[in-house]
Amino acid sequence: LSAEWRLLGPDSRYRWFCVRASLLETAGPREWLGTCTDVDDMRGLQDRQRLLLSELQHRVRNILSVVRA
């Protein structure tokens, strides 16, 4: 299992969490081992990186248009 969800925190803010779990191979009853990791900061940085990349592409296209003209 691997999924990302937004969860409401105690400060009434939504934050992104990555949940991962896997089934353990045991002879007894089924057991799961998993983690829940706060990835809100990482997602914010990725969003900022996408924004900067699109701005850079826009500026490069403008420069190439001026050079062609």
C-alpha positions in Angstrom: 0.0 0.0 0.0 1.3 3.4 -0.9 -0.8 6.6 -0.9 -0.7 10.3 -0.2 -3.4 12.1 1.6 -4.1 15.5 3.1 -4.9 15.3 6.8 -6.3 17.9 9.1 -3.8 18.7 11.9 -4.4 19.9 15.4 -3.7 23.5 14.2 -6.7 23.2 11.7 -4.4 23.2 8.7 -4.3 20.5 6.1 -0.9 18.8 5.5 0.2 16.1 3.1 1.2 12.7 4.4 2.6 9.7 2.6 1.3 6.4 3.9 3.1 3.2 3.1 2.5 -0.3 4.4 3.4 -3.8 3.4 2.2 -7.2 4.5 4.7 -9.2 6.5 5.2 -12.8 5.5 4.6 -14.7 8.8 3.2 -18.2 9.5 0.8 -16.7 12.1 -1.9 -14.1 11.6 -1.5 -11.4 9.0 0.6 -8.5 10.1 1.2 -5.1 8.5 4.2 -2.9 8.9 3.8 0.7 7.8 4.8 4.4 8.2 3.0 7.7 7.9 5.4 10.5 6.9 4.7 14.2 6.7 5.6 15.3 3.1 3.9 18.7 3.2 7.2 20.6 3.0 8.5 18.5 0.2 5.3 18.9 -1.9 5.5 22.7 -1.3 9.1 22.7 -2.6 8.1 20.6 -5.6 5.2 23.0 -6.4 7.6 26.0 -6.2 10.1 24.2 -8.4 7.4 23.6 -11.1 6.4 27.3 -10.9 10.0 28.4 -11.4 10.5 26.0 -14.3 7.4 27.2 -16.1 8.5 30.9 -15.6 12.0 30.0 -16.9 10.5 28.3 -20.0 8.3 31.3 -20.6 11.2 33.7 -20.5 13.4 31.5 -22.7 10.6 31.4 -25.3 10.3 35.2 -25.2 14.1 35.6 -25.7 14.1 33.1 -28.6 11.3 35.1 -30.3 13.3 38.3 -30.0 16.4 36.6 -31.4 14.4 35.2 -34.4 12.8 38.6 -35.1 
